[in-house]
């Protein structure tokens, strides 16, 4: 199973940076926002270098293209899961038929 990279909005990054800059311990910030500590330092450094241009290109608003890509990806996942579900249902039915048969050598009591 592949993992997808998490994308954070500019607002989220600013919230993390402000929490860090206000004196909240890094351990508490990473627990609160469920992120890696390196992100806190990286985002704080980027913000302190130039607050006006910090986090440009972040996942702020979904563009129509990215929304369409996301929908297409979710449809692919749904299709795959549906196929897996049907396969497992058939396999379970087949296994029940084999175990439930009254053929000689059956160890069923």
Biopython code that builds the backbone (N, CA, C, O; Angstrom):
import numpy as np
from Bio.PDB.StructureBuilder import StructureBuilder

atoms = [
    (1, "UNK", "N", (0.845, -1.169, 0.000)),
    (1, "UNK", "CA", (0.000, 0.000, 0.000)),
    (1, "UNK", "C", (0.891, 1.233, 0.000)),
    (1, "UNK", "O", (1.821, 1.335, 0.800)),
    (2, "UNK", "N", (0.607, 2.156, -0.890)),
    (2, "UNK", "CA", (1.429, 3.346, -0.956)),
    (2, "UNK", "C", (0.878, 4.410, -0.012)),
    (2, "UNK", "O", (-0.326, 4.491, 0.234)),
    (3, "UNK", "N", (1.779, 5.207, 0.496)),
    (3, "UNK", "CA", (1.351, 6.295, 1.355)),
    (3, "UNK", "C", (1.402, 7.582, 0.560)),
    (3, "UNK", "O", (2.292, 7.774, -0.269)),
    (4, "UNK", "N", (0.464, 8.449, 0.809)),
    (4, "UNK", "CA", (0.452, 9.720, 0.113)),
    (4, "UNK", "C", (1.045, 10.779, 1.016)),
    (4, "UNK", "O", (0.894, 10.744, 2.237)),
    (5, "UNK", "N", (1.709, 11.703, 0.397)),
    (5, "UNK", "CA", (2.324, 12.786, 1.137)),
    (5, "UNK", "C", (1.244, 13.737, 1.617)),
    (5, "UNK", "O", (0.369, 14.143, 0.852)),
    (6, "UNK", "N", (1.314, 14.082, 2.874)),
    (6, "UNK", "CA", (0.340, 15.018, 3.427)),
    (6, "UNK", "C", (0.681, 16.425, 2.950)),
    (6, "UNK", "O", (1.851, 16.794, 2.844)),
    (7, "UNK", "N", (-0.353, 17.196, 2.665)),
    (7, "UNK", "CA", (-0.181, 18.579, 2.238)),
    (7, "UNK", "C", (-0.854, 19.475, 3.264)),
    (7, "UNK", "O", (-1.956, 19.190, 3.734)),
    (8, "UNK", "N", (-0.183, 20.546, 3.598)),
    (8, "UNK", "CA", (-0.687, 21.431, 4.633)),
    (8, "UNK", "C", (-0.987, 22.802, 4.041)),
    (8, "UNK", "O", (-0.238, 23.296, 3.198)),
    (9, "UNK", "N", (-2.063, 23.406, 4.476)),
    (9, "UNK", "CA", (-2.446, 24.725, 3.986)),
    (9, "UNK", "C", (-1.564, 25.790, 4.633)),
    (9, "UNK", "O", (-0.906, 25.561, 5.648)),
    (10, "UNK", "N", (-1.581, 26.954, 4.006)),
    (10, "UNK", "CA", (-0.809, 28.070, 4.536)),
    (10, "UNK", "C", (-1.319, 28.431, 5.936)),
    (10, "UNK", "O", (-0.528, 28.731, 6.831)),
    (11, "UNK", "N", (-2.637, 28.401, 6.118)),
    (11, "UNK", "CA", (-3.215, 28.737, 7.420)),
    (11, "UNK", "C", (-2.739, 27.765, 8.499)),
    (11, "UNK", "O", (-2.435, 28.178, 9.618)),
    (12, "UNK", "N", (-2.673, 26.479, 8.165)),
    (12, "UNK", "CA", (-2.211, 25.474, 9.122)),
    (12, "UNK", "C", (-0.757, 25.731, 9.491)),
    (12, "UNK", "O", (-0.390, 25.685, 10.666)),
    (13, "UNK", "N", (0.070, 26.001, 8.486)),
    (13, "UNK", "CA", (1.493, 26.256, 8.743)),
    (13, "UNK", "C", (1.676, 27.486, 9.614)),
    (13, "UNK", "O", (2.502, 27.496, 10.527)),
    (14, "UNK", "N", (0.898, 28.525, 9.325)),
    (14, "UNK", "CA", (0.991, 29.739, 10.142)),
    (14, "UNK", "C", (0.571, 29.473, 11.584)),
    (14, "UNK", "O", (1.172, 30.003, 12.518)),
    (15, "UNK", "N", (-0.453, 28.658, 11.764)),
    (15, "UNK", "CA", (-0.903, 28.318, 13.109)),
    (15, "UNK", "C", (0.203, 27.586, 13.876)),
    (15, "UNK", "O", (0.446, 27.867, 15.050)),
    (16, "UNK", "N", (0.867, 26.646, 13.199)),
    (16, "UNK", "CA", (1.965, 25.908, 13.822)),
    (16, "UNK", "C", (3.107, 26.853, 14.177)),
    (16, "UNK", "O", (3.641, 26.798, 15.284)),
    (17, "UNK", "N", (3.481, 27.722, 13.236)),
    (17, "UNK", "CA", (4.595, 28.648, 13.462)),
    (17, "UNK", "C", (4.274, 29.604, 14.601)),
    (17, "UNK", "O", (5.130, 29.854, 15.450)),
    (18, "UNK", "N", (3.073, 30.136, 14.637)),
    (18, "UNK", "CA", (2.705, 31.058, 15.715)),
    (18, "UNK", "C", (2.708, 30.361, 17.073)),
    (18, "UNK", "O", (3.095, 30.957, 18.078)),
    (19, "UNK", "N", (2.281, 29.117, 17.103)),
    (19, "UNK", "CA", (2.328, 28.368, 18.362)),
    (19, "UNK", "C", (3.778, 28.189, 18.809)),
    (19, "UNK", "O", (4.087, 28.330, 19.993)),
    (20, "UNK", "N", (4.652, 27.883, 17.876)),
    (20, "UNK", "CA", (6.067, 27.673, 18.197)),
    (20, "UNK", "C", (6.736, 28.976, 18.632)),
    (20, "UNK", "O", (7.475, 29.007, 19.616)),
    (21, "UNK", "N", (6.470, 30.044, 17.893)),
    (21, "UNK", "CA", (7.093, 31.332, 18.189)),
    (21, "UNK", "C", (6.589, 31.892, 19.520)),
    (21, "UNK", "O", (7.320, 32.599, 20.214)),
    (22, "UNK", "N", (5.352, 31.580, 19.874)),
    (22, "UNK", "CA", (4.791, 32.096, 21.126)),
    (22, "UNK", "C", (5.401, 31.443, 22.358)),
    (22, "UNK", "O", (5.125, 31.849, 23.486)),
    (23, "UNK", "N", (6.238, 30.421, 22.135)),
    (23, "UNK", "CA", (6.924, 29.809, 23.263)),
    (23, "UNK", "C", (6.425, 28.431, 23.638)),
    (23, "UNK", "O", (6.909, 27.840, 24.603)),
    (24, "UNK", "N", (5.479, 27.918, 22.904)),
    (24, "UNK", "CA", (5.001, 26.568, 23.180)),
    (24, "UNK", "C", (6.131, 25.582, 22.875)),
    (24, "UNK", "O", (6.746, 25.676, 21.813)),
    (25, "UNK", "N", (6.414, 24.654, 23.765)),
    (25, "UNK", "CA", (7.486, 23.686, 23.507)),
    (25, "UNK", "C", (7.219, 22.879, 22.230)),
    (25, "UNK", "O", (6.074, 22.549, 21.920)),
    (26, "UNK", "N", (8.283, 22.571, 21.505)),
    (26, "UNK", "CA", (8.159, 21.849, 20.251)),
    (26, "UNK", "C", (7.454, 20.514, 20.452)),
    (26, "UNK", "O", (6.645, 20.109, 19.618)),
    (27, "UNK", "N", (7.748, 19.840, 21.530)),
    (27, "UNK", "CA", (7.109, 18.547, 21.798)),
    (27, "UNK", "C", (5.591, 18.691, 21.875)),
    (27, "UNK", "O", (4.853, 17.832, 21.392)),
    (28, "UNK", "N", (5.140, 19.768, 22.476)),
    (28, "UNK", "CA", (3.699, 19.990, 22.578)),
    (28, "UNK", "C", (3.102, 20.366, 21.216)),
    (28, "UNK", "O", (1.996, 19.941, 20.881)),
    (29, "UNK", "N", (3.837, 21.160, 20.441)),
    (29, "UNK", "CA", (3.361, 21.563, 19.109)),
    (29, "UNK", "C", (3.211, 20.345, 18.205)),
    (29, "UNK", "O", (2.200, 20.205, 17.517)),
    (30, "UNK", "N", (4.209, 19.461, 18.201)),
    (30, "UNK", "CA", (4.126, 18.302, 17.304)),
    (30, "UNK", "C", (3.029, 17.335, 17.736)),
    (30, "UNK", "O", (2.407, 16.686, 16.895)),
    (31, "UNK", "N", (2.788, 17.236, 19.042)),
    (31, "UNK", "CA", (1.689, 16.397, 19.519)),
    (31, "UNK", "C", (0.341, 17.006, 19.159)),
    (31, "UNK", "O", (-0.574, 16.308, 18.722)),
    (32, "UNK", "N", (0.232, 18.309, 19.347)),
    (32, "UNK", "CA", (-1.031, 18.992, 19.101)),
    (32, "UNK", "C", (-1.415, 18.946, 17.615)),
    (32, "UNK", "O", (-2.581, 18.739, 17.279)),
    (33, "UNK", "N", (-0.430, 19.139, 16.730)),
    (33, "UNK", "CA", (-0.728, 19.229, 15.303)),
    (33, "UNK", "C", (-0.410, 17.941, 14.539)),
    (33, "UNK", "O", (-0.647, 17.864, 13.333)),
    (34, "UNK", "N", (0.116, 16.945, 15.222)),
    (34, "UNK", "CA", (0.424, 15.651, 14.624)),
    (34, "UNK", "C", (1.325, 15.793, 13.398)),
    (34, "UNK", "O", (0.995, 15.341, 12.302)),
    (35, "UNK", "N", (2.469, 16.434, 13.618)),
    (35, "UNK", "CA", (3.458, 16.621, 12.551)),
    (35, "UNK", "C", (4.836, 16.269, 13.094)),
    (35, "UNK", "O", (5.018, 16.106, 14.301)),
    (36, "UNK", "N", (5.795, 16.156, 12.197)),
    (36, "UNK", "CA", (7.169, 15.854, 12.593)),
    (36, "UNK", "C", (7.843, 17.133, 13.058)),
    (36, "UNK", "O", (7.547, 18.217, 12.556)),
    (37, "UNK", "N", (8.745, 17.006, 14.014)),
    (37, "UNK", "CA", (9.387, 18.194, 14.577)),
    (37, "UNK", "C", (10.210, 18.965, 13.547)),
    (37, "UNK", "O", (10.339, 20.185, 13.657)),
    (38, "UNK", "N", (10.763, 18.284, 12.558)),
    (38, "UNK", "CA", (11.542, 18.986, 11.536)),
    (38, "UNK", "C", (10.683, 19.983, 10.765)),
    (38, "UNK", "O", (11.181, 21.019, 10.324)),
    (39, "UNK", "N", (9.396, 19.677, 10.599)),
    (39, "UNK", "CA", (8.505, 20.607, 9.909)),
    (39, "UNK", "C", (8.344, 21.899, 10.702)),
    (39, "UNK", "O", (8.292, 22.982, 10.119)),
    (40, "UNK", "N", (8.267, 21.794, 12.003)),
    (40, "UNK", "CA", (8.123, 22.982, 12.839)),
    (40, "UNK", "C", (9.322, 23.901, 12.625)),
    (40, "UNK", "O", (9.157, 25.099, 12.395)),
    (41, "UNK", "N", (10.515, 23.344, 12.700)),
    (41, "UNK", "CA", (11.718, 24.152, 12.528)),
    (41, "UNK", "C", (11.815, 24.722, 11.113)),
    (41, "UNK", "O", (12.167, 25.887, 10.928)),
    (42, "UNK", "N", (11.505, 23.904, 10.134)),
    (42, "UNK", "CA", (11.580, 24.341, 8.734)),
    (42, "UNK", "C", (10.598, 25.478, 8.463)),
    (42, "UNK", "O", (10.959, 26.487, 7.859)),
    (43, "UNK", "N", (9.346, 25.305, 8.918)),
    (43, "UNK", "CA", (8.337, 26.329, 8.682)),
    (43, "UNK", "C", (8.652, 27.611, 9.449)),
    (43, "UNK", "O", (8.440, 28.707, 8.932)),
    (44, "UNK", "N", (9.152, 27.485, 10.669)),
    (44, "UNK", "CA", (9.509, 28.671, 11.456)),
    (44, "UNK", "C", (10.654, 29.424, 10.784)),
    (44, "UNK", "O", (10.647, 30.654, 10.738)),
    (45, "UNK", "N", (11.625, 28.698, 10.270)),
    (45, "UNK", "CA", (12.754, 29.325, 9.587)),
    (45, "UNK", "C", (12.278, 30.035, 8.318)),
    (45, "UNK", "O", (12.701, 31.156, 8.035)),
    (46, "UNK", "N", (11.410, 29.390, 7.568)),
    (46, "UNK", "CA", (10.885, 29.994, 6.344)),
    (46, "UNK", "C", (10.072, 31.248, 6.660)),
    (46, "UNK", "O", (10.180, 32.252, 5.957)),
    (47, "UNK", "N", (9.275, 31.193, 7.699)),
    (47, "UNK", "CA", (8.451, 32.332, 8.084)),
    (47, "UNK", "C", (9.314, 33.500, 8.577)),
    (47, "UNK", "O", (9.055, 34.654, 8.235)),
    (48, "UNK", "N", (10.326, 33.201, 9.371)),
    (48, "UNK", "CA", (11.172, 34.252, 9.921)),
    (48, "UNK", "C", (12.048, 34.884, 8.840)),
    (48, "UNK", "O", (12.416, 36.053, 8.948)),
    (49, "UNK", "N", (12.382, 34.122, 7.807)),
    (49, "UNK", "CA", (13.200, 34.666, 6.716)),
    (49, "UNK", "C", (12.413, 35.714, 5.927)),
    (49, "UNK", "O", (12.964, 36.754, 5.564)),
    (50, "UNK", "N", (11.146, 35.453, 5.662)),
    (50, "UNK", "CA", (10.331, 36.406, 4.913)),
    (50, "UNK", "C", (8.853, 36.084, 5.125)),
    (50, "UNK", "O", (8.292, 35.255, 4.408)),
    (51, "UNK", "N", (8.221, 36.728, 6.098)),
    (51, "UNK", "CA", (6.827, 36.403, 6.424)),
    (51, "UNK", "C", (5.843, 36.642, 5.273)),
    (51, "UNK", "O", (4.839, 35.937, 5.172)),
    (52, "UNK", "N", (6.115, 37.628, 4.404)),
    (52, "UNK", "CA", (5.177, 37.938, 3.328)),
    (52, "UNK", "C", (5.112, 36.839, 2.266)),
    (52, "UNK", "O", (4.044, 36.553, 1.725)),
    (53, "UNK", "N", (6.250, 36.234, 1.975)),
    (53, "UNK", "CA", (6.273, 35.223, 0.909)),
    (53, "UNK", "C", (6.361, 33.796, 1.441)),
    (53, "UNK", "O", (6.495, 32.849, 0.666)),
    (54, "UNK", "N", (6.287, 33.646, 2.735)),
    (54, "UNK", "CA", (6.390, 32.304, 3.318)),
    (54, "UNK", "C", (5.200, 31.451, 2.908)),
    (54, "UNK", "O", (4.064, 31.922, 2.858)),
    (55, "UNK", "N", (5.477, 30.215, 2.622)),
    (55, "UNK", "CA", (4.466, 29.195, 2.325)),
    (55, "UNK", "C", (3.711, 29.459, 1.032)),
    (55, "UNK", "O", (2.552, 29.067, 0.899)),
    (56, "UNK", "N", (4.346, 30.107, 0.096)),
    (56, "UNK", "CA", (3.714, 30.257, -1.214)),
    (56, "UNK", "C", (3.643, 28.915, -1.887)),
    (56, "UNK", "O", (4.579, 28.120, -1.804)),
    (57, "UNK", "N", (2.557, 28.661, -2.543)),
    (57, "UNK", "CA", (2.398, 27.385, -3.223)),
    (57, "UNK", "C", (1.927, 26.286, -2.290)),
    (57, "UNK", "O", (1.952, 25.110, -2.652)),
    (58, "UNK", "N", (1.499, 26.653, -1.100)),
    (58, "UNK", "CA", (0.973, 25.655, -0.177)),
    (58, "UNK", "C", (-0.399, 25.210, -0.651)),
    (58, "UNK", "O", (-0.969, 25.797, -1.571)),
    (59, "UNK", "N", (-0.911, 24.201, -0.036)),
    (59, "UNK", "CA", (-2.198, 23.625, -0.444)),
    (59, "UNK", "C", (-3.349, 24.449, 0.112)),
    (59, "UNK", "O", (-4.189, 23.929, 0.848)),
    (60, "UNK", "N", (-3.392, 25.729, -0.235)),
    (60, "UNK", "CA", (-4.451, 26.595, 0.291)),
    (60, "UNK", "C", (-5.809, 26.268, -0.301)),
    (60, "UNK", "O", (-6.678, 25.718, 0.375)),
    (61, "UNK", "N", (-5.978, 26.598, -1.530)),
    (61, "UNK", "CA", (-7.251, 26.328, -2.182)),
    (61, "UNK", "C", (-7.026, 25.255, -3.212)),
    (61, "UNK", "O", (-6.013, 25.241, -3.911)),
    (62, "UNK", "N", (-7.977, 24.360, -3.297)),
    (62, "UNK", "CA", (-7.909, 23.335, -4.328)),
    (62, "UNK", "C", (-8.235, 23.974, -5.667)),
    (62, "UNK", "O", (-9.278, 24.607, -5.827)),
    (63, "UNK", "N", (-7.356, 23.808, -6.602)),
    (63, "UNK", "CA", (-7.651, 24.258, -7.950)),
    (63, "UNK", "C", (-8.583, 23.238, -8.570)),
    (63, "UNK", "O", (-8.616, 22.088, -8.134)),
    (64, "UNK", "N", (-9.347, 23.641, -9.586)),
    (64, "UNK", "CA", (-10.243, 22.661, -10.209)),
    (64, "UNK", "C", (-9.489, 21.428, -10.699)),
    (64, "UNK", "O", (-10.003, 20.312, -10.624)),
    (65, "UNK", "N", (-8.273, 21.630, -11.198)),
    (65, "UNK", "CA", (-7.499, 20.501, -11.693)),
    (65, "UNK", "C", (-7.125, 19.558, -10.554)),
    (65, "UNK", "O", (-7.241, 18.341, -10.699)),
    (66, "UNK", "N", (-6.682, 20.100, -9.430)),
    (66, "UNK", "CA", (-6.295, 19.224, -8.323)),
    (66, "UNK", "C", (-7.524, 18.531, -7.733)),
    (66, "UNK", "O", (-7.430, 17.390, -7.282)),
    (67, "UNK", "N", (-8.667, 19.202, -7.733)),
    (67, "UNK", "CA", (-9.894, 18.560, -7.261)),
    (67, "UNK", "C", (-10.275, 17.401, -8.172)),
    (67, "UNK", "O", (-10.669, 16.333, -7.703)),
    (68, "UNK", "N", (-10.154, 17.621, -9.480)),
    (68, "UNK", "CA", (-10.463, 16.560, -10.437)),
    (68, "UNK", "C", (-9.496, 15.392, -10.285)),
    (68, "UNK", "O", (-9.895, 14.232, -10.382)),
    (69, "UNK", "N", (-8.224, 15.702, -10.048)),
    (69, "UNK", "CA", (-7.236, 14.644, -9.840)),
    (69, "UNK", "C", (-7.568, 13.858, -8.581)),
    (69, "UNK", "O", (-7.464, 12.631, -8.565)),
    (70, "UNK", "N", (-7.961, 14.549, -7.543)),
    (70, "UNK", "CA", (-8.303, 13.895, -6.282)),
    (70, "UNK", "C", (-9.525, 12.993, -6.461)),
    (70, "UNK", "O", (-9.554, 11.871, -5.954)),
    (71, "UNK", "N", (-10.527, 13.484, -7.179)),
    (71, "UNK", "CA", (-11.724, 12.686, -7.440)),
    (71, "UNK", "C", (-11.364, 11.443, -8.242)),
    (71, "UNK", "O", (-11.838, 10.347, -7.943)),
    (72, "UNK", "N", (-10.520, 11.614, -9.265)),
    (72, "UNK", "CA", (-10.108, 10.474, -10.086)),
    (72, "UNK", "C", (-9.363, 9.444, -9.248)),
    (72, "UNK", "O", (-9.587, 8.244, -9.403)),
    (73, "UNK", "N", (-8.483, 9.897, -8.365)),
    (73, "UNK", "CA", (-7.741, 8.981, -7.496)),
    (73, "UNK", "C", (-8.692, 8.229, -6.567)),
    (73, "UNK", "O", (-8.552, 7.021, -6.376)),
    (74, "UNK", "N", (-9.650, 8.938, -5.996)),
    (74, "UNK", "CA", (-10.611, 8.292, -5.102)),
    (74, "UNK", "C", (-11.480, 7.290, -5.854)),
    (74, "UNK", "O", (-11.821, 6.241, -5.309)),
    (75, "UNK", "N", (-11.841, 7.597, -7.093)),
    (75, "UNK", "CA", (-12.620, 6.654, -7.896)),
    (75, "UNK", "C", (-11.814, 5.393, -8.196)),
    (75, "UNK", "O", (-12.355, 4.287, -8.186)),
    (76, "UNK", "N", (-10.513, 5.562, -8.464)),
    (76, "UNK", "CA", (-9.650, 4.397, -8.697)),
    (76, "UNK", "C", (-9.578, 3.524, -7.449)),
    (76, "UNK", "O", (-9.674, 2.300, -7.532)),
    (77, "UNK", "N", (-9.410, 4.157, -6.303)),
    (77, "UNK", "CA", (-9.340, 3.407, -5.042)),
    (77, "UNK", "C", (-10.661, 2.693, -4.784)),
    (77, "UNK", "O", (-10.670, 1.527, -4.391)),
    (78, "UNK", "N", (-11.775, 3.383, -5.002)),
    (78, "UNK", "CA", (-13.084, 2.774, -4.803)),
    (78, "UNK", "C", (-13.264, 1.569, -5.716)),
    (78, "UNK", "O", (-13.777, 0.536, -5.286)),
    (79, "UNK", "N", (-12.850, 1.692, -6.961)),
    (79, "UNK", "CA", (-12.951, 0.577, -7.898)),
    (79, "UNK", "C", (-12.127, -0.615, -7.446)),
    (79, "UNK", "O", (-12.587, -1.755, -7.500)),
    (80, "UNK", "N", (-10.901, -0.343, -6.998)),
    (80, "UNK", "CA", (-10.029, -1.428, -6.544)),
    (80, "UNK", "C", (-10.610, -2.119, -5.314)),
    (80, "UNK", "O", (-10.607, -3.347, -5.232)),
    (81, "UNK", "N", (-11.104, -1.341, -4.367)),
    (81, "UNK", "CA", (-11.669, -1.908, -3.146)),
    (81, "UNK", "C", (-12.929, -2.715, -3.472)),
    (81, "UNK", "O", (-13.165, -3.763, -2.871)),
    (82, "UNK", "N", (-13.731, -2.235, -4.411)),
    (82, "UNK", "CA", (-14.929, -2.970, -4.811)),
    (82, "UNK", "C", (-14.558, -4.317, -5.412)),
    (82, "UNK", "O", (-15.179, -5.332, -5.094)),
    (83, "UNK", "N", (-13.543, -4.333, -6.285)),
    (83, "UNK", "CA", (-13.090, -5.597, -6.874)),
    (83, "UNK", "C", (-12.565, -6.551, -5.807)),
    (83, "UNK", "O", (-12.869, -7.743, -5.833)),
    (84, "UNK", "N", (-11.784, -6.034, -4.876)),
    (84, "UNK", "CA", (-11.254, -6.867, -3.797)),
    (84, "UNK", "C", (-12.396, -7.439, -2.951)),
    (84, "UNK", "O", (-12.359, -8.605, -2.559)),
    (85, "UNK", "N", (-13.400, -6.620, -2.677)),
    (85, "UNK", "CA", (-14.545, -7.050, -1.884)),
    (85, "UNK", "C", (-15.295, -8.177, -2.589)),
    (85, "UNK", "O", (-15.650, -9.172, -1.958)),
    (86, "UNK", "N", (-15.537, -8.033, -3.882)),
    (86, "UNK", "CA", (-16.238, -9.075, -4.645)),
    (86, "UNK", "C", (-15.418, -10.370, -4.669)),
    (86, "UNK", "O", (-15.972, -11.461, -4.525)),
    (87, "UNK", "N", (-14.104, -10.247, -4.851)),
    (87, "UNK", "CA", (-13.231, -11.417, -4.851)),
    (87, "UNK", "C", (-13.316, -12.151, -3.514)),
    (87, "UNK", "O", (-13.434, -13.376, -3.474)),
    (88, "UNK", "N", (-13.255, -11.395, -2.434)),
    (88, "UNK", "CA", (-13.294, -12.011, -1.106)),
    (88, "UNK", "C", (-14.649, -12.653, -0.825)),
    (88, "UNK", "O", (-14.708, -13.702, -0.184)),
    (89, "UNK", "N", (-15.731, -12.045, -1.290)),
    (89, "UNK", "CA", (-17.050, -12.655, -1.116)),
    (89, "UNK", "C", (-17.126, -13.999, -1.843)),
    (89, "UNK", "O", (-17.644, -14.977, -1.304)),
    (90, "UNK", "N", (-16.603, -14.036, -3.069)),
    (90, "UNK", "CA", (-16.623, -15.286, -3.837)),
    (90, "UNK", "C", (-15.735, -16.339, -3.178)),
    (90, "UNK", "O", (-16.097, -17.514, -3.122)),
    (91, "UNK", "N", (-14.574, -15.916, -2.680)),
    (91, "UNK", "CA", (-13.664, -16.850, -2.029)),
    (91, "UNK", "C", (-14.295, -17.413, -0.758)),
    (91, "UNK", "O", (-14.151, -18.602, -0.473)),
    (92, "UNK", "N", (-14.983, -16.586, -0.003)),
    (92, "UNK", "CA", (-15.644, -17.044, 1.212)),
    (92, "UNK", "C", (-16.762, -18.026, 0.878)),
    (92, "UNK", "O", (-16.923, -19.048, 1.545)),
    (93, "UNK", "N", (-17.521, -17.711, -0.145)),
    (93, "UNK", "CA", (-18.592, -18.606, -0.564)),
    (93, "UNK", "C", (-18.028, -19.952, -1.009)),
    (93, "UNK", "O", (-18.573, -21.004, -0.675)),
    (94, "UNK", "N", (-16.944, -19.909, -1.757)),
    (94, "UNK", "CA", (-16.300, -21.135, -2.224)),
    (94, "UNK", "C", (-15.776, -21.946, -1.038)),
    (94, "UNK", "O", (-15.933, -23.166, -0.998)),
    (95, "UNK", "N", (-15.161, -21.270, -0.083)),
    (95, "UNK", "CA", (-14.624, -21.962, 1.096)),
    (95, "UNK", "C", (-15.747, -22.593, 1.911)),
    (95, "UNK", "O", (-15.588, -23.699, 2.427)),
    (96, "UNK", "N", (-16.874, -21.906, 2.030)),
    (96, "UNK", "CA", (-18.012, -22.462, 2.763)),
    (96, "UNK", "C", (-18.543, -23.708, 2.061)),
    (96, "UNK", "O", (-18.918, -24.679, 2.718)),
    (97, "UNK", "N", (-18.577, -23.685, 0.724)),
    (97, "UNK", "CA", (-19.041, -24.846, -0.033)),
    (97, "UNK", "C", (-18.117, -26.040, 0.167)),
    (97, "UNK", "O", (-18.583, -27.169, 0.326)),
    (98, "UNK", "N", (-16.822, -25.799, 0.161)),
    (98, "UNK", "CA", (-15.851, -26.882, 0.336)),
    (98, "UNK", "C", (-15.955, -27.450, 1.749)),
    (98, "UNK", "O", (-15.982, -28.669, 1.920)),
    (99, "UNK", "N", (-16.013, -26.607, 2.737)),
    (99, "UNK", "CA", (-16.052, -27.072, 4.123)),
    (99, "UNK", "C", (-17.403, -27.680, 4.491)),
    (99, "UNK", "O", (-17.484, -28.505, 5.401)),
    (100, "UNK", "N", (-18.434, -27.290, 3.811)),
    (100, "UNK", "CA", (-19.759, -27.784, 4.133)),
    (100, "UNK", "C", (-20.160, -29.026, 3.365)),
    (100, "UNK", "O", (-21.235, -29.577, 3.603)),
    (101, "UNK", "N", (-19.317, -29.480, 2.448)),
    (101, "UNK", "CA", (-19.708, -30.648, 1.647)),
    (101, "UNK", "C", (-19.620, -31.921, 2.484)),
    (101, "UNK", "O", (-18.854, -31.996, 3.445)),
    (102, "UNK", "N", (-20.433, -32.938, 2.097)),
    (102, "UNK", "CA", (-20.466, -34.216, 2.828)),
    (102, "UNK", "C", (-19.653, -35.268, 2.091)),
    (102, "UNK", "O", (-20.065, -36.426, 2.028)),
    (103, "UNK", "N", (-18.530, -34.900, 1.544)),
    (103, "UNK", "CA", (-17.685, -35.862, 0.829)),
    (103, "UNK", "C", (-16.939, -36.727, 1.836)),
    (103, "UNK", "O", (-16.712, -36.315, 2.974)),
    (104, "UNK", "N", (-16.554, -37.946, 1.402)),
    (104, "UNK", "CA", (-15.747, -38.787, 2.298)),
    (104, "UNK", "C", (-14.444, -38.080, 2.653)),
    (104, "UNK", "O", (-13.872, -37.340, 1.852)),
    (105, "UNK", "N", (-14.011, -38.322, 3.835)),
    (105, "UNK", "CA", (-12.765, -37.695, 4.288)),
    (105, "UNK", "C", (-13.005, -36.345, 4.943)),
    (105, "UNK", "O", (-12.064, -35.689, 5.390)),
    (106, "UNK", "N", (-14.241, -35.939, 4.998)),
    (106, "UNK", "CA", (-14.567, -34.670, 5.633)),
    (106, "UNK", "C", (-14.425, -34.836, 7.148)),
    (106, "UNK", "O", (-14.981, -35.770, 7.726)),
    (107, "UNK", "N", (-13.699, -33.952, 7.774)),
    (107, "UNK", "CA", (-13.465, -34.049, 9.217)),
    (107, "UNK", "C", (-14.499, -33.299, 10.015)),
    (107, "UNK", "O", (-14.351, -33.131, 11.225)),
    (108, "UNK", "N", (-15.528, -32.853, 9.363)),
    (108, "UNK", "CA", (-16.573, -32.106, 10.056)),
    (108, "UNK", "C", (-17.393, -33.039, 10.926)),
    (108, "UNK", "O", (-17.799, -34.108, 10.469)),
    (109, "UNK", "N", (-17.645, -32.656, 12.173)),
    (109, "UNK", "CA", (-18.389, -33.506, 13.120)),
    (109, "UNK", "C", (-19.865, -33.387, 12.908)),
    (109, "UNK", "O", (-20.643, -34.029, 13.613)),
]
sb = StructureBuilder()
sb.init_structure("model")
sb.init_model(0)
sb.init_chain("A")
sb.init_seg("    ")
for serial, (resi, resn, name, xyz) in enumerate(atoms, 1):
    if name == "N":
        sb.init_residue(resn, " ", resi, " ")
    sb.init_atom(name, np.array(xyz, "f"), 0.0, 1.0, " ", f" {name:<3s}", serial, name[0])
structure = sb.get_structure()
